[in-house]
Amino acid sequence: MAGLKQTTSVENKHKLSNTLRNWLPILHSSLSDLGEAMAPFVESNPLIEIESGYEEDFEKKLPMKIISGEVSNSRTEKIEALTIQNRSLYDVLEEQISKPLFPTPLSQSVALFVISNLDENGYYEGDSEAFCSKHSIHMPEFEKIRKRFAFIEPIGIGAKDLAESFIFQLENSQISDEAYPLAVKVINDMQGIHSYSNEKYFSEVMRILGTFRNPPSIDFQEDSAQVIPDLMIFFNDDAQIEVKLNDEYYPTIHIDTNYGVEHEYVAQKLKEAKSLVDALDMRKATLYKVGLMIVEYQYEFFTGGAIMPLTLKTLADEFGHNPSTISRAIANKYIACNRGVFAMKEFFTTAIDDDVSNAAIKEFVVRLVKQENHAKPLSDMKLLELIQNKFKVVMVRRTIAKYRKQLNIAGSSERKKLYNLH
């Protein structure tokens, strides 16, 4: 009897491991790439046919409800705008060509010239001298304006080459003040990178460099690529928030059961087919649970507030998985809500400590600058002091400067000049 129990246990474990083996690549793929992720399993199994989730008319896939704020005749357009979002790199950059980074008509002209002269990788290759001659400005002034691209998204865009792109990204990274000088040396001497391997902060530098975009336009290599959200988050008629899977875009698995299961080969392929169905269901269940947790922790965001501290470890502990697994699970996944279409990773902020996120810090900085005395704008040191007093955290001035630049907020002296213009 004990032997029978052991055999059953092994068989169940084997079945579960098959499902898990299928589940991970299916979970890690984006919704638009799901069919491609399933292809290897389908090609090796004659009992399976896949019906693409993209073959039906778009109108048949529209969810009946999503956050819209009001009921209107344009509901379909609103839903479509949230369900599929097409944004080119040019669109993203053009939105950022404004104050305070580009406050004057000339600076905006330079910025627009730069983005219209980016190559396919996001590097600037325009004729700067011709532009300067036409607009009667000096090259140093042009370059000063171009280098402000270091503070717009995607970070690294608008640089002349890989080294400059990495310098742009370095200024916006989480590297320590101690490792920063070494990182600059390494970036400017990429050919001799191994000569720095014995330096004290080399491992930190390499870890940071490994997170940089290369090329800087990598997220926009396919211009106007479709962004298909996995989840819809909306308020129902009873004003209760709901999470809905965008399952109309999921491929449908059809299993041919006309073959006799008495054949060992057929029985094995049937078992594999059912494991694939289970894996697809596990993907849906996992992402649905992620959506529920995001709503639980980020409820204030969906009602108009700020993103609150939420780390991948919190989710990993809830699921019983490694944080790296969760990180890959939410990669290239999106959520549609009344505030737009957001990457899931945006709901996970870097915690300064257990209660404070960098998003909260940034929001506080924006509020301080809006309320500051125009005759005496707040310096980065003063902002640092106010932040440390409010949040009871220890930070360095360079971090505050980095946050300020990410928020497109000019330095105190530049803000004072801008205030005097009004």
LODO-34679 format. One record per residue: x, y, z of N, C-alpha, C, O in turn. Coordinates in steps of 0.2 Angstrom, whole numbers, plus 5000, padded with zeros to 4 digits. Each point is the difference from the previous one (the first is absolute). Layout:
# LODO-34679
XYZXYZXYZXYZ
...
***
This chain:
# LODO-34679
500449945000499650065000500450065000499950054997
500749955007500450065000500350014994500150054997
500149894999500350014994499650034995500250044995
499149945005499550044995500050075002499950044995
500149985011499950075002500650044997500050054997
500649925003500650034998500050014993500250054997
499549904999500050004993499550064998500250044995
499349965008499550064999500350065001499950054996
500549965009500350065002500550024995500050064998
500449904999500550014995499650024994500250054996
499349925002499650014994499750075000500150044995
499649985011499750075001500650054999499950054998
500649945006500650044999500350014993500150064998
499949894999500250004993499550044995500250044996
499249955006499550044996500050075001500050054996
500149975011500150075002500650034997500050064998
500649905002500650034997499950014993500350054997
499349914999499950024993499750064999500150044996
499349975008499650065000500550065001499950054997
500549955009500450055001500550024995500250064999
500149894998500550004995499750044994500350044997
499149955001499650034995499850085002500050044996
499849965011499850065002500550065000499850064999
500849935003500550055001500150044993499950065000
500249914994500150044994499350034998500150054997
499449925005499350034998499950065004499750054998
500549945009499950065004500450064999499850065000
500849924998500550064999499950044993500250054999
499549924996499950034994499450055000499650005005
500450054991499550055000499449974997500049954996
499450095004499449974998500150004992499749954997
500650105000500050004993500549944997500049984994
500550005010500549954998499849935003500349954999
499150045004499849945003499949944995500349945002
499550074992499949954995500749974998500149944999
500450115001500749984998500349965006500449954998
499450075008500349965006499749935000500449955002
499050044995499749935001500249964993499949945000
500450094995500149974994500449935001499849954997
500850055007500349945000499649945003500149954998
499550075007499649945003499549984994499849945000
499950114996499549984995500349964995499749954997
500950075000500349974995500249925001500049964995
500150035011500249935002499449965002500149945002
499350084997499449975003499550004994499750055000
500249894997499550004994499250015003499650014996
500349985010499450015003499750075001499450015002
501150034998499850075002500050054994500450004995
499150045005499950064995499950065004499650005005
500750054993499950075003499650054996500250014994
499350025009499650054996500350075003499950015006
500450034990500350065002499450055003499550004998
500750035007499650055004499950064996499650055002
500849964992500050064996499650004994499950044996
499849905002499749994994499250025000499850024994
499949995011499350035000500050075000500550035001
498950004997500050074999500150035007499849985005
500550084995500250045006499450015004500050005006
499450024991499450025004499849945004499750025005
500449924993499749955004500449995006499849965005
500850074996500449995005500050055006500249995005
499450064993500050065005499749985006499449975000
500950045006499749995006499450055001499950054998
499549925006499450045000500150065005499750054999
500849955006500150055004500850015001500449965001
499750105000500750025002499950075003499550044999
501049985006499950075003499950054994500550004996
499050045004499950054995499950075003500050054997
499849955010499850065003499350024999499750045004
500049954990499350024998499849954995500449974996
499050035003499749964994499850054995499750055001
500649934993499950054994500049964994500149945000
499750094994500049974994500749984997500049964995
500550075008500749984998500349955004500649995000
499049975003500249945004500549964996500549985003
499350004991500449954996500650034999500549965000
499650104998500650034999500550005006500649994999
499150035007500450005006500249935001500649995002
499049964998500249935001500649984995500549975002
499450054992500549984995500750035001500549975000
499450105003500650035001500449975006500650005000
499049975005500349975005500249924999500549985003
499249994992500149934999500649994995500449965001
499750094994500649994996500350075000499750054997
500949965005500350075000500650004995500549965001
499550084994500550014995500450065002499750064999
500949945003500450065001500749994997500449955002
499850094994500750004997500550035004499850045005
500849954994500650035004499950084999500150045005
499749984989500050074998499450035005500150065003
499449914997499450025005500250015007499950055003
500549904999500250005007500550065002499950035005
500549984990500550065001499750064999500150055004
499549964991499650064999499650035005500050065002
499749895002499750025006500450045005499750035005
500949954995500550035005500450064998500350035004
499549994990500450064998499650065003499650044996
500549985010499650065003500450025006500649985001
499150075002500450035006500049945006499649965000
500950055004500550055001500749984996500450044999
499649904998500649984996500150044994500650024998
498949994999500050044993499550065001499549994997
500750065006499550055002499950054994499650045000
500949974996500050054994499949974994500149944998
499650104997499949984993500649974997500049954996
500650085005500649974998500249935002500249964997
499850045010500149935003499549954997500249945000
499250084999499549954998500249984992499949944998
500350114999500249994993500649954999500049954996
500550065009500649955000499749935002500349964997
499350045008499849935002499649974995500149944999
499550094997499649974995500549984994499949954997
500650095002500549984995500449945002500149964996
500050035010500449945003499549944999500349954997
499150055005499649944999499849994993499849944998
500250114997499949984993500649984997500049984994
500650025009500649974998500349955004500649995001
499049965001500249945004500049954995499649994996
500949965005500149944995499549955003499750015006
500349934991499649955003500149975007499649975003
501050054999500249985007499950055005500149995006
499750074992499950055005500650055001499950045004
500649954991500650055001499950064995499749994995
500550075008500050064996500550004994500649995001
499250024993500450014994499950054996500250004994
499550065009499950064996500650044998500549995003
499450064992500550054999499950065004499750044999
500749955007499950065005500350064997499750065002
500849944994500350064998499550044995499950065001
499849904995499550034995499450045004499850054999
500049915007499450035004500350065003499650055000
501049955003500250065003500150064996499950065002
500349934992500150054995499450034998499950064999
499649905000499350024998499750045005499650054999
500549935008499650045005500550045004499850035005
500849994992500550045003500149995007500050055004
500249894998500249985007500749975000500249974995
500150035010500649975001500049925002499549985003
500949984994500049935002500049985007499649965002
500750085003500049985007499350015002499849965005
499850094993499350015002499649944998499649985003
500550004990499649954997500149935005499649975001
501150025000500149945004499850005007499749955002
500350115001499750005007499249985000499849975004
499950064991499349984999499949924999499649975003
500850014992499949934998500149955006499749955001
500850075003500249965006499550005005500049965005
499450084994499549995005499649944999499549985004
500649994990499749934999500249955005499649955000
500950065004500249965005499449995005500049965005
499550094995499550005006499349994997499550015003
500549964991499349984997500049934999500549974999
498950005000499949934999499949984993499850054996
500549905001500449955004500750035001500350024995
500049975011500650025001500649974996500049944999
500450114998500549974996499950024993500550004995
498950025003499850034993500350064999500150045004
500149984990500250064998500850015001500350054998
500049895004500750005001500449994993499649984995
501050045004500449994994500249934999500149984994
500149995012500249934999499949965006499750035005
500549914995499949955006500250035007499750005005
500950034995500350025006499650065003499950005006
499950054989499650055003499449985002499750035005
500049924992499349985002500149975007499550005004
501049964997500149975007500150055005499849995006
500650074992500150055005499350035002499950025005
499749994990499350035001499649955005499750025005
500449924994499649955004500349995007499749995005
501050024995500350005007499850065004499949985006
499950074991499850065004499349995003499850035005
499949924993499349985002500049935003499449985002
501150005000500149935003500050005007500050065003
500049885001500050005007500749995002500149975006
500450044990500749995002500250045006499850065001
500649915003500350045006500450054998500450004995
499750055010500550064998500749975000500450034996
499749925008500749975000500249974993500650004998
498949974999500149964994500050044994500249984994
499550085007499850044994500750024996500049994994
500550035009500650024996500349944996500250014994
499849935009500249944996499649994994500249984995
499150035006499649984995500150054994500049984994
500150085007500250054995500649984996500150004994
500449975010500749984997499849944995500349994995
499349965008499949944996499650024994500249974994
499350075006499650024994500450034995499949994994
500650055008500450044995500649954998500450024996
499749925006500549964998499749935000500349955003
499250044993499749935000500449954997500049945002
500550084994500449954997500549975005500249945000
500050105005500449985005499749985007500350015005
499049974994499649995006500349955005499950015006
500449944992500349955004500650025005500249975005
500150094992500650025004499750035007500450025004
499049994997499750035006499749955004499750025006
500449924993499649945003500350005008499649975004
500950054997500350005007499850065004500150005006
499650054991499750065004499549985005499649954999
500450095006499549985006499350004998499649955002
500250094994499350014998499849974993499550024997
500949945001500049974993499349964999499650014995
500349955010499449964999499350045000499649984997
500450075007499450055000500050034994499450014997
501150025000500050034994499749954994499650024996
500749925004499749954995499349995001499649994995
500250005011499349995001499550064998499549984997
500850085004499650064998500050004992499550014997
501149985000500050004993499649954996499750014995
500249945009499649944997499350025000499649964996
500250095007499250025000499950054994499450024999
501150014998499950054995499749984994500249944998
499550104998499749994994500650004995500350054999
499749904996500550004995499749964994499949945000
499950104995500050074999499550045004499549965002
500550104998499550045004499350004998499650015004
500349974990499350004997499849935000499549984996
500849975008499849934999499349995002499749954997
500050095007499349995001499550024995499449995000
500950044995499650034994500249974994499950044995
500549915004500349974994499449994995500250014994
499249975008499550004995499550055002499750015004
500450044991499650075001499349985000499749964996
499950075009499350005001499849935002499549984997
500949985006499849935002499450005004500050045005
499649914994499450005005500249985007500449965001
499350075003500049995007499349975002499550035001
500549905001499449975002500049995007500449965003
499250075001500049995007499749935002499649974997
500750005008499849935003499450015004499649965001
500350105002499550015005499650064999500350054998
499149955004499650075000499850015007499749955003
500450114999499850015007499550065000500150054997
499349945005499450054999499549995006500049965004
499650104997499550005005499349984997499950024994
499849935009499449984997499450045002500150065003
499349924996499450055001499950015007499650055002
500649915002500050015008500650035003500150005006
500350034989500650045003500549965003500450025004
499649914995500549965002500549994995499849994994
500850015008500649994995500049924998500049965005
500150034989500149934997500649994996500350054997
499949895003500649984996499849954995499749955002
500450064992499849964994500549984996500450044997
499749895002500549984995499850024993499450004998
501150024998499850024993500149934996500449994995
499249965007500049934997499849994993500149954997
499550105001499850004993500650004995500049974994
500650055008500650004996500449945001500549994996
499349965008500449945002499849954994499550004997
501049965001499949954995499649955003500049985006
499649984990499649955002500349934998500249994994
499949975011500349934998499449954999499649995004
500549984990499549944998500449945000500549994997
499249965007500349935000499649954996499449995002
500949984994499749954996500049935004500549975001
498950015001499949945004499749944996499749965003
500350054991499849944996500449944999499849954998
500950065004500449945000499949965006499850025006
500449924994499949955005500550015005500650004999
499250015008500550015005500449945002500450005004
499449944993500349945002500750004997500549965002
499750084993500650004997500550045005499850065002
500849925000500450035005500250074997500050055004
500149964990500350064997499450055000500150065002
499349924997499450055000499950025007499850065001
500249895004499950015007500450065002499950045004
500849954994500550055002499950074998500050055003
499849954990499950064997499450045003499950065001
499649905001499450025003500150035007499850065001
500649915002500250025007500450074999499950055004
500649954991500350064999499650064998500150065002
499449934994499550054998499650035006499950065000
499949895004499650025006500550045005499750055003
500949944997500550045004500150074997500150045004
499849964990500150074996499450045002500050065001
499449914999499450035002500050035007499850055002
500549905002500150025008500450065000499950045005
500749964991500550055001499750074998500150055003
499549954992499650064997499650025006499950065001
499749905002499650025005500450025006499750055004
500849924998500550035005500250074999500150045004
500149974989500250074999499450055001500250055003
499249934995499550055001499950015008499950055002
500149895002499950015007500550045003499950045005
500749954993500650035003499950084999500150045005
499849984989500050074998499450035003500050065002
499449904999499450035003500250015007499850055003
500549915001500250015007500550065000499950045005
500549964991500550065000499650074999500150055004
499449954992499550054999499750025007499950065001
499849895002499750015006500450035005499850045004
500849944997500550025005500250074998500150055004
500049974989500150074998499550045003500150065002
499349924997499450045002500050015007499950065003
500349895001500050005007500550055003499850045004
500849964993500550045002500050074997500350055003
499449964991500150064996499350034999499850034995
499749965010499350024999500050084999499650024996
500850015008500050075000500250034993499750054997
500749914999500250024993499450004996499950054996
499749905004499449994996499550055002499550004996
500550035009499550055002500350075000499750055002
500949964994500350064999500650025004500250064999
500049905005500650015005500649984997500149994994
500450005010500749994998500149925001499749975003
500850014993500249935001500449995007500450045002
499449915001500349995007500549945000500149974995
500350035010500649955000499749934999499649985004
500749984992499849934998500649974997500250024994
500149935009500649974998499949934997499449975001
501050014994499949934997500049955006499749954999
500750065006500149955005499349995004499849945002
499850114998499350005003499649954996499749965003
500350054991499649954995500349935000499649955001
501150054999500349935000499849965006499949945000
500150105006499849965006499349985000499949945003
499750104994499349985000499949944995499649955002
500850044993499949954995500549945002499849944998
500750075006500449945002500549994994500349955000
499950104997500550004994500550055001500050045005
500649954992500650045000499850074997499650004995
500650065008499950064997500250004992499650044996
500949935002500250004993499449974996499950024994
499849935008499549974996499450055000499750004994
500150035011499550055000500250064995499650034996
501049995004500350054996499949984993499750054996
500449895002499949984993499349994998499850014995
499849985010499349994999499650064998499650004996
500650065007499750064999500350044994499850054998
500849935000500350034994499650004994499749954998
500350104999499650014993499249985001499749984996
500150045010499349995002499750075002500350045003
499149974995499750075000499349995004499649954999
500250115004499450015003499650064997500350054999
499149944999499650064997499550025006499749965003
500350114998499650025005499850084998500250024994
499450015010499850074998500550054999500050054997
500649935006500650054999500549984995500550034999
499349924997500449984994500249935000499749965004
500850024992500249944999500750005004500550044997
499649925008500750005003500349935001499649955000
501050054999500449945001499949985007500150045005
499949894996499949985007500650025005499950015006
500749994991500650015004499950075003500450025005
499250034992500050075002499650005007500150055004
499649894998499650005006500549985006499850005006
500849984992500549985005500550055001500450014995
499650035010500550055001500649985004499949955004
500650084996500649995004499950035007499950065000
500149905005499850025007500750035003500549975000
499450105002500550035004500149965007500649995002
498950005001500049955006499349974999499750004995
500149975011499449965000499350044998499549974998
500550095003499450045000500150064995499550034998
501149984999500050054995500349984993500549965000
499250064995500249984993500350074997499950055002
500549934993500350064996499450044997500150064998
499349915000499550034997499750055005499850064998
500149935008499850045005500550065001499850065001
500849934999500550055001500050054994500050065001
499949914993499950044994499450055000500050064998
499549915004499350045001500150055005499850064999
500649935006500150055005500550064998499850065001
500749924994500450054997499650044996500150075000
499449904996499650044995499650055004499950064998
499849925008499650045004500450065003499850065000
500849925002500450065003500250054995500050065002
500249924992500250054995499450044998500150064999
499349915001499450044998499950065005499750054998
500449935008499950055006500550045002500050045004
500649964992500650035003500050084998499650024996
500850015008500050084999500450014994500649984999
499150054996500350024993500650045001500549994996
499650055009500650045001500649965003500550024999
499349925004500549965003499949934999499749975005
500350004989499949934999500449965004500550015002
499249935000500349955004500649964997499949984994
500750025009500649974997499949925001499549985004
500949984993500049935001500149985007499749965003
500850085000500149995007499450015005499949965005
499850094993499450025004499449954999499749985005
500250004989499649944998500149945004499649975003
501150014997500249945004499850015007499849955003
500450115000499850015007499349995002499849965004
499750074991499349995001499849934999499549985004
500849994992499849934998500249955006499649965003
501050055000500249965005499650015007499949965003
499950104998499650025005499349975000499749985005
500050024989499349984999500049925000499649975004
500950004993499949924999500549975004499949935001
500550105003500449975005500549954996500149945003
500250084992500449954996500750044999500050065001
500549904997500750034999500149994993500049954997
500150115000500250004992500650054999500250035005
500049974989500550054998499850054995499549984997
500850075002499850064996499949984993499650024996
500949935002500049984993499449974998499750004994
500049965011499449964998499450054999499649994996
500450075008499550054999500050034994499650014996
501150015002500150034993499749954995499850024995
500449925005499849954995499250005000499750004994
499949995012499350004999499850074997499550004996
500850055006499750074997500150004993499550024996
501149955001500150004993499549954996499750024995
500149935009499549954997499350035000499649984995
500350075009499450035000500050064996499550044999
501049974997500150064996499950075003499750054998
500649955008500050065005500750034999500549965002
499650104996500650035000500350025006499749995006
501050024995500350025006499850065003499650044996
500549985010499850065003500150064997499650044999
501149974998500250064997499650014993499850054998
500149894998499650004994499350025001499750044997
500049935009499350025001499950075002499550034998
501050005006500050075001500050044994499650055000
500849934995500050044994499350004996499850044998
499949895002499449994997499450045003499650034997
500549975010499550045004500050084998499550035000
501149994999500150074999499750024993499950064998
500149894997499750014994499350025000499750034995
499949945010499350015000499850065003499450025001
***
